């Protein structure tokens, strides 16, 4: 079989496939998709809320369902019913923005999840979520009170603080935003790579493999279709997890004790 496949070597997809050439100047496809996602999310909520009715249309119902999900199932549950309201716009924006950028990966022609580029989720985590949850905690408790609340959990024997405090500092001030970004990046990168493997592998088997191996291309494409549905589910799930953890960090910063 190795001799049969040797007719033309198959170049497997890899990291190089995520470095797309510029469309014009220094502007790349992921940059354009990122701006397009802002337009899509903004237009969706502006259009659906323009003429609100007691008996909602299908689009109004869809917008209200997304808003209710972000407000009650994410922000309220993670931050608490007393303090969640100011953060609903942020959590809803994070969820819908990441959702659209993730779903690009299964949309024909576009077929590229922008969150598979580490810079985008890292910017959201480090430049948006990380400053917000520390700022609100410092605003509520003061700098000293906030650091004490985060680094010196109540009910812990004092000698344990020698080990626990450096760990808490490292986790909450360094690892939290990094892991928040890596979760969505890794899922989108791996999922897109798997789709490339099955799609390009099926194309190679059909066009370049010997005749006895050509039917295997159907299996590869069947797997690509199945993985597309699985990837769509993961894309929605990862948008939810990013928003959920962001709300959780804010709720933790505002909590009286830990």
Backbone as CSV, one residue per row, in Angstrom:
resi,resn,N_x,N_y,N_z,CA_x,CA_y,CA_z,C_x,C_y,C_z
1,UNK,0.831,-1.206,0.000,0.000,0.000,0.000,0.861,1.250,0.000
2,UNK,1.993,1.216,0.735,2.894,2.355,0.742,3.404,2.667,-0.643
3,UNK,3.626,1.599,-1.479,4.109,1.805,-2.835,3.030,2.434,-3.705
4,UNK,1.777,2.055,-3.450,0.675,2.644,-4.216,0.530,4.124,-3.945
5,UNK,0.659,4.509,-2.682,0.485,5.904,-2.303,1.677,6.756,-2.678
6,UNK,2.765,6.103,-3.041,3.975,6.846,-3.345,3.913,7.575,-4.679
7,UNK,2.830,7.369,-5.464,2.721,8.031,-6.752,2.812,9.546,-6.612
8,UNK,2.193,10.093,-5.602,2.290,11.526,-5.330,2.168,11.725,-3.833
9,UNK,3.127,12.361,-3.256,3.185,12.494,-1.804,2.080,13.417,-1.303
10,UNK,1.424,13.017,-0.223,0.368,13.829,0.393,1.000,14.777,1.406
11,UNK,0.750,16.064,1.237,1.269,17.068,2.168,0.191,17.350,3.210
12,UNK,0.343,16.837,4.408,-0.698,17.023,5.424,-0.806,18.480,5.849
13,UNK,-2.008,18.919,6.191,-2.164,20.304,6.678,-1.491,20.480,8.021
14,UNK,-1.088,21.706,8.299,-0.411,21.987,9.564,-0.536,23.448,9.940
15,UNK,0.353,23.898,10.785,0.310,25.282,11.279,0.410,26.279,10.136
16,UNK,1.138,25.918,9.101,1.332,26.840,7.966,0.013,27.249,7.329
17,UNK,-0.996,26.385,7.412,-2.284,26.680,6.792,-3.072,27.742,7.542
18,UNK,-2.612,28.123,8.727,-3.295,29.151,9.506,-2.674,30.532,9.281
19,UNK,-1.578,30.580,8.547,-0.951,31.853,8.221,-1.356,32.244,6.800
20,UNK,-2.455,32.968,6.715,-3.025,33.315,5.426,-2.346,34.554,4.852
21,UNK,-2.178,34.605,3.539,-1.539,35.776,2.916,-2.445,37.005,3.023
22,UNK,-1.861,38.200,2.995,-2.668,39.424,3.073,-3.616,39.549,1.884
23,UNK,-4.786,40.111,2.139,-5.734,40.394,1.059,-5.306,41.656,0.325
24,UNK,-4.957,42.668,1.107,-4.380,43.895,0.555,-3.567,44.554,1.658
25,UNK,-2.422,45.122,1.283,-1.554,45.727,2.286,-1.157,44.706,3.337
26,UNK,-1.409,45.058,4.591,-1.132,44.155,5.708,-2.409,43.519,6.252
27,UNK,-3.519,43.722,5.568,-4.818,43.229,6.032,-5.010,41.783,5.584
28,UNK,-5.285,40.897,6.549,-5.477,39.488,6.255,-6.949,39.106,6.391
29,UNK,-7.264,37.910,5.966,-8.630,37.409,6.043,-9.167,37.399,7.475
30,UNK,-8.412,36.913,8.478,-8.936,36.950,9.855,-9.264,38.364,10.333
31,UNK,-8.478,39.354,9.923,-8.769,40.736,10.315,-10.109,41.199,9.742
32,UNK,-10.327,40.868,8.470,-11.591,41.242,7.827,-12.760,40.541,8.499
33,UNK,-12.590,39.262,8.818,-13.658,38.501,9.466,-13.957,39.052,10.856
34,UNK,-12.932,39.506,11.546,-13.132,40.079,12.871,-14.002,41.333,12.793
35,UNK,-13.706,42.205,11.838,-14.514,43.422,11.659,-15.920,43.049,11.212
36,UNK,-16.020,42.072,10.329,-17.336,41.631,9.854,-18.190,41.094,10.989
37,UNK,-17.574,40.413,11.938,-18.336,39.874,13.072,-18.926,40.990,13.922
38,UNK,-18.206,42.105,14.057,-18.734,43.255,14.796,-19.966,43.804,14.085
39,UNK,-19.889,43.882,12.763,-21.022,44.368,11.966,-22.213,43.421,12.103
40,UNK,-21.948,42.116,12.051,-23.028,41.119,12.131,-23.742,41.187,13.475
41,UNK,-22.968,41.186,14.559,-23.573,41.212,15.898,-24.342,42.512,16.117
42,UNK,-23.747,43.641,15.743,-24.397,44.937,15.929,-25.673,45.026,15.109
43,UNK,-25.586,44.613,13.854,-26.756,44.682,12.978,-27.874,43.771,13.476
44,UNK,-27.513,42.596,13.973,-28.515,41.647,14.459,-29.346,42.252,15.581
45,UNK,-28.692,42.822,16.575,-29.422,43.366,17.712,-30.123,44.690,17.376
46,UNK,-29.514,45.500,16.524,-30.143,46.767,16.153,-31.406,46.540,15.322
47,UNK,-31.331,45.621,14.377,-32.479,45.363,13.505,-33.606,44.672,14.257
48,UNK,-33.261,43.675,15.063,-34.300,42.921,15.773,-34.958,43.721,16.895
49,UNK,-34.284,44.738,17.394,-34.866,45.541,18.478,-35.445,46.866,17.988
50,UNK,-35.441,47.073,16.670,-35.892,48.352,16.125,-37.396,48.541,16.288
51,UNK,-38.157,47.475,16.159,-39.617,47.574,16.235,-40.137,46.461,17.137
52,UNK,-39.901,46.615,18.427,-40.271,45.582,19.391,-41.787,45.474,19.528
53,UNK,-42.272,44.240,19.639,-43.705,43.983,19.779,-43.952,43.042,20.955
54,UNK,-45.165,43.137,21.491,-45.531,42.250,22.603,-45.502,40.797,22.141
55,UNK,-46.067,40.566,20.962,-45.964,39.243,20.351,-44.775,39.284,19.389
56,UNK,-43.642,38.719,19.775,-42.414,38.907,18.999,-42.427,38.149,17.676
57,UNK,-41.728,38.722,16.711,-41.490,38.000,15.469,-40.425,36.936,15.724
58,UNK,-40.137,36.135,14.697,-39.128,35.079,14.865,-37.763,35.670,15.193
59,UNK,-37.394,36.765,14.502,-36.094,37.376,14.748,-36.040,38.059,16.108
60,UNK,-37.138,38.708,16.497,-37.160,39.326,17.825,-37.070,38.255,18.907
61,UNK,-37.769,37.147,18.692,-37.711,36.041,19.655,-36.288,35.489,19.755
62,UNK,-35.602,35.371,18.614,-34.227,34.875,18.615,-33.316,35.814,19.390
63,UNK,-33.463,37.132,19.156,-32.621,38.109,19.853,-32.914,38.101,21.350
64,UNK,-34.189,38.014,21.713,-34.552,37.989,23.135,-34.037,36.725,23.807
65,UNK,-34.034,35.619,23.081,-33.542,34.359,23.645,-32.040,34.435,23.906
66,UNK,-31.305,35.015,22.951,-29.861,35.164,23.136,-29.579,36.098,24.300
67,UNK,-30.319,37.206,24.365,-30.124,38.164,25.465,-30.452,37.524,26.806
68,UNK,-31.568,36.813,26.860,-31.972,36.171,28.115,-30.943,35.132,28.546
69,UNK,-30.397,34.416,27.592,-29.384,33.410,27.914,-28.139,34.065,28.501
70,UNK,-27.661,35.123,27.848,-26.478,35.810,28.361,-26.737,36.480,29.696
71,UNK,-27.925,37.044,29.859,-28.256,37.786,31.089,-28.460,36.857,32.276
72,UNK,-29.325,35.860,32.101,-29.740,35.043,33.238,-28.915,33.770,33.417
73,UNK,-28.592,33.109,32.314,-27.888,31.832,32.429,-26.386,31.982,32.596
74,UNK,-25.848,33.153,32.229,-24.409,33.356,32.384,-24.128,34.427,33.429
75,UNK,-24.496,35.666,33.137,-24.129,36.778,34.013,-24.752,36.650,35.401
76,UNK,-26.040,36.424,35.462,-26.726,36.383,36.757,-26.270,35.214,37.610
77,UNK,-26.121,34.060,37.004,-25.736,32.878,37.776,-24.308,32.974,38.304
78,UNK,-23.414,33.577,37.536,-22.010,33.610,37.921,-21.651,34.823,38.779
79,UNK,-22.299,35.945,38.556,-21.948,37.167,39.280,-22.832,37.376,40.494
80,UNK,-24.066,36.918,40.409,-24.994,37.099,41.531,-26.087,38.089,41.175
81,UNK,-27.269,37.872,41.743,-28.436,38.673,41.378,-28.332,40.126,41.819
82,UNK,-27.453,40.440,42.774,-27.351,41.815,43.265,-26.458,42.695,42.386
83,UNK,-25.463,42.112,41.751,-24.447,42.929,41.086,-24.235,42.605,39.613
84,UNK,-25.069,41.764,39.038,-24.789,41.304,37.676,-25.182,42.284,36.578
85,UNK,-26.151,43.167,36.840,-26.736,43.984,35.768,-25.720,44.835,34.987
86,UNK,-24.778,45.522,35.636,-23.840,46.342,34.837,-22.960,45.537,33.888
87,UNK,-22.868,44.232,34.110,-21.957,43.414,33.317,-22.655,42.621,32.220
88,UNK,-23.972,42.726,32.133,-24.715,42.006,31.098,-24.253,42.386,29.694
89,UNK,-24.098,43.682,29.368,-23.626,44.020,28.015,-22.275,43.400,27.676
90,UNK,-21.357,43.396,28.628,-20.037,42.819,28.381,-20.129,41.323,28.134
91,UNK,-20.837,40.612,28.998,-20.931,39.156,28.872,-21.668,38.780,27.596
92,UNK,-22.746,39.482,27.281,-23.501,39.202,26.062,-22.652,39.471,24.827
93,UNK,-21.885,40.552,24.853,-21.015,40.883,23.730,-19.933,39.835,23.540
94,UNK,-19.306,39.407,24.627,-18.274,38.372,24.525,-18.841,37.090,23.937
95,UNK,-20.001,36.688,24.416,-20.606,35.439,23.948,-20.936,35.503,22.456
96,UNK,-21.659,36.538,22.030,-22.081,36.623,20.632,-20.908,36.882,19.699
97,UNK,-19.971,37.711,20.138,-18.803,38.032,19.313,-17.953,36.793,19.065
98,UNK,-17.651,36.041,20.109,-16.845,34.829,19.963,-17.621,33.761,19.199
99,UNK,-18.929,33.691,19.428,-19.758,32.707,18.723,-19.688,32.904,17.210
100,UNK,-19.858,34.139,16.767,-19.810,34.412,15.331,-18.436,34.079,14.763
101,UNK,-17.384,34.483,15.465,-16.026,34.223,14.980,-15.691,32.738,14.969
102,UNK,-16.263,31.983,15.895,-16.064,30.533,15.888,-16.814,29.872,14.740
103,UNK,-18.057,30.298,14.527,-18.898,29.670,13.505,-18.405,29.920,12.090
104,UNK,-17.553,30.909,11.917,-16.946,31.100,10.598,-16.296,29.807,10.101
105,UNK,-15.832,28.986,11.029,-15.104,27.774,10.652,-15.931,26.744,9.917
106,UNK,-17.264,26.784,10.033,-18.108,25.803,9.344,-18.998,26.457,8.294
107,UNK,-18.791,27.741,8.036,-19.563,28.430,7.004,-18.845,28.275,5.667
108,UNK,-19.527,27.740,4.654,-18.870,27.557,3.348,-18.260,28.854,2.829
109,UNK,-17.195,28.703,2.091,-16.402,29.781,1.490,-15.532,30.464,2.553
110,UNK,-16.141,30.901,3.681,-15.341,31.539,4.733,-14.409,30.506,5.361
111,UNK,-14.986,29.516,6.015,-14.277,28.340,6.526,-12.955,28.651,7.228
112,UNK,-13.027,29.599,8.143,-11.839,29.876,8.965,-12.291,30.490,10.284
113,UNK,-12.144,29.756,11.410,-12.506,30.323,12.719,-11.423,31.292,13.181
114,UNK,-11.757,32.557,13.311,-10.726,33.550,13.639,-10.122,33.327,15.019
115,UNK,-10.852,32.658,15.905,-10.296,32.382,17.223,-9.219,31.298,17.177
116,UNK,-8.986,30.724,15.987,-7.865,29.803,15.819,-6.541,30.550,15.701
117,UNK,-6.585,31.871,15.636,-5.387,32.713,15.704,-5.255,33.188,17.145
118,UNK,-4.226,32.782,17.839,-4.090,32.990,19.280,-4.166,34.456,19.679
119,UNK,-3.774,35.367,18.795,-3.771,36.782,19.142,-5.142,37.320,19.472
120,UNK,-6.186,36.816,18.817,-7.528,37.347,19.032,-8.101,36.972,20.407
121,UNK,-8.154,35.671,20.771,-8.649,35.350,22.113,-7.749,35.887,23.220
122,UNK,-6.438,35.963,22.948,-5.523,36.496,23.957,-5.795,37.988,24.199
123,UNK,-6.086,38.721,23.134,-6.412,40.142,23.286,-7.690,40.318,24.090
124,UNK,-8.699,39.496,23.837,-9.945,39.589,24.595,-9.719,39.283,26.072
125,UNK,-8.931,38.257,26.342,-8.698,37.849,27.726,-7.834,38.845,28.487
126,UNK,-6.715,39.263,27.864,-5.738,40.106,28.558,-6.137,41.576,28.562
127,UNK,-6.730,42.059,27.487,-7.022,43.486,27.365,-8.449,43.852,27.740
128,UNK,-9.335,42.873,27.842,-10.738,43.161,28.178,-11.120,42.525,29.515
129,UNK,-11.150,41.195,29.553,-11.649,40.499,30.743,-10.741,40.720,31.948
130,UNK,-9.441,40.541,31.770,-8.486,40.659,32.871,-8.560,42.040,33.549
131,UNK,-8.495,43.163,32.814,-8.598,44.468,33.494,-9.944,44.698,34.160
132,UNK,-11.019,44.222,33.523,-12.357,44.484,34.069,-12.529,43.835,35.427
133,UNK,-12.207,42.551,35.531,-12.529,41.897,36.805,-11.604,42.344,37.935
134,UNK,-10.384,42.726,37.626,-9.541,43.272,38.689,-9.973,44.696,39.058
135,UNK,-10.381,45.474,38.072,-10.817,46.848,38.329,-12.046,46.883,39.228
136,UNK,-13.036,46.032,38.928,-14.266,46.073,39.722,-14.001,45.590,41.140
137,UNK,-13.082,44.632,41.297,-12.740,44.168,42.637,-12.031,45.243,43.441
138,UNK,-11.081,45.945,42.806,-10.367,47.026,43.492,-11.311,48.179,43.802
139,UNK,-12.221,48.455,42.891,-13.188,49.526,43.106,-14.083,49.238,44.308
140,UNK,-14.445,47.984,44.487,-15.349,47.620,45.571,-14.632,47.531,46.919
141,UNK,-13.452,46.931,46.948,-12.791,46.656,48.220,-11.580,47.546,48.493
142,UNK,-11.134,48.309,47.489,-9.856,49.002,47.620,-8.729,48.042,47.277
143,UNK,-7.559,48.581,46.939,-6.463,47.718,46.500,-6.045,46.729,47.575
144,UNK,-5.841,47.214,48.805,-5.422,46.317,49.886,-6.475,45.277,50.200
145,UNK,-7.726,45.698,50.285,-8.802,44.758,50.590,-8.989,43.725,49.499
146,UNK,-8.826,44.159,48.262,-8.992,43.224,47.151,-7.879,42.181,47.142
147,UNK,-6.639,42.638,47.324,-5.524,41.688,47.343,-5.652,40.704,48.503
148,UNK,-6.083,41.215,49.648,-6.287,40.333,50.796,-7.378,39.310,50.501
149,UNK,-8.442,39.783,49.875,-9.572,38.905,49.563,-9.180,37.815,48.570
150,UNK,-8.314,38.163,47.603,-7.934,37.224,46.556,-6.798,36.295,46.962
151,UNK,-5.879,36.812,47.772,-4.656,36.062,48.056,-4.634,35.398,49.427
152,UNK,-5.509,35.839,50.318,-5.540,35.285,51.679,-6.940,34.780,51.994
153,UNK,-7.335,33.641,51.437,-8.680,33.106,51.683,-8.944,32.891,53.170
154,UNK,-10.156,33.213,53.579,-10.515,33.068,54.990,-10.578,31.598,55.385
155,UNK,-10.275,31.328,56.657,-10.393,29.985,57.192,-9.211,29.084,56.935
156,UNK,-8.135,29.630,56.384,-6.944,28.831,56.096,-5.912,29.037,57.199
157,UNK,-5.310,27.994,57.723,-4.261,28.163,58.744,-3.148,29.073,58.237
158,UNK,-2.668,29.961,59.083,-1.697,30.964,58.662,-0.425,30.387,58.038
159,UNK,0.137,29.299,58.548,1.346,28.761,57.893,1.117,28.350,56.434
160,UNK,-0.117,27.974,56.124,-0.431,27.528,54.754,-0.337,28.684,53.773
161,UNK,-0.536,29.924,54.263,-0.467,31.098,53.383,0.895,31.212,52.698
162,UNK,1.946,30.719,53.355,3.278,30.791,52.758,3.342,30.059,51.414
163,UNK,2.573,29.001,51.310,2.510,28.242,50.057,1.340,28.694,49.188
164,UNK,0.195,28.955,49.823,-1.028,29.243,49.078,-1.008,30.599,48.387
165,UNK,-0.498,31.636,49.069,-0.548,32.998,48.526,0.213,33.143,47.212
166,UNK,1.464,32.651,47.095,2.140,32.746,45.788,1.405,32.000,44.679
167,UNK,0.804,30.855,45.025,0.055,30.088,44.029,-1.164,30.873,43.571
168,UNK,-1.910,31.455,44.540,-3.091,32.244,44.208,-2.713,33.455,43.355
169,UNK,-1.611,34.098,43.691,-1.167,35.271,42.927,-0.831,34.871,41.489
170,UNK,-0.107,33.780,41.334,0.283,33.329,39.999,-0.940,32.964,39.170
171,UNK,-1.889,32.269,39.792,-3.075,31.840,39.060,-3.954,33.026,38.659
172,UNK,-4.259,33.904,39.608,-5.246,34.951,39.366,-4.699,36.150,38.605
173,UNK,-3.386,36.353,38.639,-2.826,37.523,37.974,-2.015,37.186,36.728
174,UNK,-1.823,35.896,36.455,-1.077,35.505,35.264,-1.789,34.406,34.467
175,UNK,-2.139,33.313,35.137,-2.646,32.157,34.413,-4.105,32.287,33.996
176,UNK,-4.929,32.969,34.783,-6.356,33.072,34.446,-6.584,33.602,33.037
177,UNK,-6.028,34.766,32.677,-6.281,35.253,31.315,-5.658,34.378,30.237
178,UNK,-4.505,33.773,30.534,-3.840,32.930,29.535,-4.654,31.663,29.265
179,UNK,-5.089,31.002,30.330,-5.874,29.777,30.148,-7.234,30.075,29.537
180,UNK,-7.788,31.243,29.856,-9.062,31.635,29.264,-8.933,31.728,27.749
181,UNK,-7.828,32.294,27.281,-7.592,32.432,25.843,-7.253,31.095,25.203
182,UNK,-6.440,30.292,25.879,-5.966,29.040,25.287,-7.110,28.055,25.080
183,UNK,-8.100,28.069,25.965,-9.221,27.132,25.822,-9.887,27.261,24.455
184,UNK,-10.307,28.468,24.139,-11.025,28.657,22.872,-10.076,28.533,21.688
185,UNK,-8.849,29.034,21.827,-7.882,28.925,20.726,-7.585,27.469,20.396
186,UNK,-7.286,26.669,21.407,-6.916,25.272,21.171,-8.051,24.489,20.538
187,UNK,-9.276,24.732,21.000,-10.427,24.016,20.445,-10.653,24.388,18.986
188,UNK,-10.545,25.677,18.670,-10.768,26.117,17.296,-9.626,25.670,16.375
189,UNK,-8.413,25.739,16.862,-7.257,25.328,16.060,-7.332,23.836,15.750
190,UNK,-7.549,23.043,16.787,-7.580,21.593,16.604,-8.747,21.168,15.724
191,UNK,-9.908,21.763,15.952,-11.081,21.398,15.161,-10.900,21.716,13.688
192,UNK,-10.373,22.899,13.401,-10.163,23.291,12.010,-9.110,22.404,11.350
193,UNK,-8.092,22.033,12.103,-7.038,21.164,11.565,-7.590,19.779,11.233
194,UNK,-8.450,19.259,12.090,-9.057,17.952,11.827,-9.915,17.996,10.569
195,UNK,-10.690,19.060,10.399,-11.505,19.196,9.186,-10.626,19.261,7.940
196,UNK,-9.504,19.971,8.035,-8.581,20.040,6.907,-8.009,18.669,6.568
197,UNK,-7.675,17.905,7.592,-7.088,16.580,7.362,-8.059,15.688,6.594
198,UNK,-9.311,15.622,7.043,-10.278,14.746,6.375,-10.655,15.273,4.989
199,UNK,-10.818,16.587,4.853,-11.215,17.146,3.562,-10.116,17.013,2.524
200,UNK,-8.914,17.454,2.874,-7.798,17.377,1.928,-7.358,15.936,1.695
201,UNK,-7.460,15.116,2.748,-7.134,13.700,2.576,-8.090,13.019,1.612
202,UNK,-9.388,13.343,1.742,-10.363,12.780,0.808,-10.117,13.243,-0.615
203,UNK,-9.763,14.515,-0.783,-9.454,15.029,-2.121,-8.235,14.319,-2.715
204,UNK,-7.223,14.133,-1.896,-6.011,13.461,-2.368,-6.316,12.016,-2.800
205,UNK,-7.075,11.309,-1.973,-7.394,9.916,-2.294,-8.197,9.815,-3.585
206,UNK,-9.103,10.756,-3.809,-9.933,10.703,-5.015,-9.142,11.051,-6.271
207,UNK,-8.287,12.039,-6.188,-7.621,12.551,-7.387,-6.269,11.913,-7.671
208,UNK,-5.559,11.509,-6.615,-4.177,11.088,-6.818,-3.878,9.653,-6.396
209,UNK,-4.731,9.062,-5.594,-4.451,7.699,-5.134,-4.782,6.688,-6.235
210,UNK,-4.194,5.488,-6.176,-4.547,4.427,-7.134,-6.035,4.084,-7.041
211,UNK,-6.562,3.492,-8.104,-7.995,3.194,-8.200,-8.509,2.378,-7.011
212,UNK,-7.790,1.372,-6.533,-8.329,0.594,-5.398,-8.547,1.421,-4.130
213,UNK,-7.827,2.540,-4.004,-7.951,3.345,-2.791,-8.919,4.521,-2.932
214,UNK,-9.386,4.778,-4.136,-10.257,5.932,-4.341,-11.558,5.869,-3.527
215,UNK,-12.192,4.696,-3.368,-13.418,4.659,-2.557,-13.213,5.100,-1.109
216,UNK,-11.972,5.020,-0.620,-11.694,5.440,0.756,-11.963,6.936,0.929
217,UNK,-11.898,7.682,-0.180,-12.166,9.119,-0.107,-13.572,9.399,0.407
218,UNK,-14.500,8.501,0.108,-15.875,8.683,0.591,-15.929,8.603,2.119
219,UNK,-15.129,7.707,2.675,-15.067,7.599,4.137,-14.487,8.869,4.735
220,UNK,-13.437,9.384,4.102,-12.816,10.613,4.602,-13.805,11.774,4.578
221,UNK,-14.557,11.891,3.497,-15.516,12.990,3.408,-16.703,12.797,4.349
222,UNK,-17.089,11.549,4.562,-18.147,11.281,5.543,-17.698,11.701,6.941
223,UNK,-16.442,11.419,7.245,-15.884,11.850,8.524,-15.819,13.379,8.604
224,UNK,-15.486,14.021,7.477,-15.431,15.485,7.450,-16.801,16.082,7.744
225,UNK,-17.864,15.483,7.188,-19.218,15.975,7.439,-19.596,15.776,8.907
226,UNK,-19.292,14.587,9.428,-19.605,14.309,10.834,-18.837,15.250,11.761
227,UNK,-17.573,15.480,11.460,-16.758,16.369,12.286,-17.205,17.822,12.174
228,UNK,-17.810,18.187,11.041,-18.328,19.547,10.898,-19.458,19.803,11.888
229,UNK,-20.349,18.844,12.024,-21.441,18.994,12.996,-20.899,19.017,14.422
230,UNK,-19.931,18.150,14.699,-19.326,18.147,16.026,-18.609,19.462,16.295
231,UNK,-17.906,19.963,15.282,-17.179,21.218,15.437,-18.132,22.387,15.663
232,UNK,-19.272,22.381,14.995,-20.263,23.447,15.209,-20.734,23.455,16.658
233,UNK,-20.954,22.266,17.211,-21.344,22.173,18.618,-20.249,22.708,19.530
234,UNK,-19.004,22.331,19.252,-17.876,22.790,20.067,-17.699,24.298,19.954
235,UNK,-17.950,24.852,18.780,-17.815,26.297,18.584,-18.799,27.065,19.465
236,UNK,-20.029,26.578,19.519,-21.022,27.210,20.403,-20.620,27.023,21.861
237,UNK,-20.183,25.815,22.194,-19.797,25.505,23.566,-18.628,26.370,24.029
238,UNK,-17.644,26.574,23.177,-16.476,27.364,23.567,-16.819,28.837,23.748
239,UNK,-17.737,29.357,22.946,-18.193,30.738,23.147,-18.883,30.860,24.505
240,UNK,-19.684,29.866,24.838,-20.371,29.847,26.127,-19.372,29.757,27.280
241,UNK,-18.372,28.888,27.148,-17.387,28.708,28.213,-16.579,29.990,28.432
242,UNK,-16.199,30.651,27.354,-15.428,31.896,27.490,-16.245,32.936,28.240
243,UNK,-17.509,33.115,27.854,-18.370,34.091,28.537,-18.646,33.666,29.977
244,UNK,-18.840,32.368,30.178,-19.120,31.845,31.522,-17.947,32.093,32.463
245,UNK,-16.738,31.780,32.016,-15.563,31.973,32.854,-15.290,33.459,33.092
246,UNK,-15.552,34.286,32.087,-15.381,35.731,32.265,-16.312,36.238,33.357
247,UNK,-17.560,35.796,33.320,-18.520,36.185,34.355,-18.111,35.616,35.704
248,UNK,-17.584,34.404,35.699,-17.135,33.789,36.946,-16.000,34.575,37.577
249,UNK,-15.057,35.044,36.764,-13.949,35.848,37.283,-14.462,37.151,37.895
250,UNK,-15.426,37.780,37.227,-15.997,39.022,37.754,-16.727,38.747,39.059
251,UNK,-17.505,37.676,39.093,-18.205,37.316,40.317,-17.257,37.008,41.457
252,UNK,-16.153,36.360,41.139,-15.149,36.043,42.157,-14.490,37.310,42.688
253,UNK,-14.248,38.280,41.803,-13.640,39.535,42.232,-14.554,40.336,43.143
254,UNK,-15.866,40.182,42.948,-16.845,40.940,43.727,-17.305,40.213,44.987
255,UNK,-16.945,38.931,45.112,-17.392,38.153,46.250,-16.750,38.657,47.555
256,UNK,-17.488,38.572,48.630,-17.003,39.060,49.929,-15.863,38.220,50.446
257,UNK,-15.920,36.923,50.225,-14.827,36.057,50.670,-14.768,34.849,49.751
258,UNK,-13.721,34.042,49.915,-13.492,32.896,49.043,-13.210,31.668,49.901
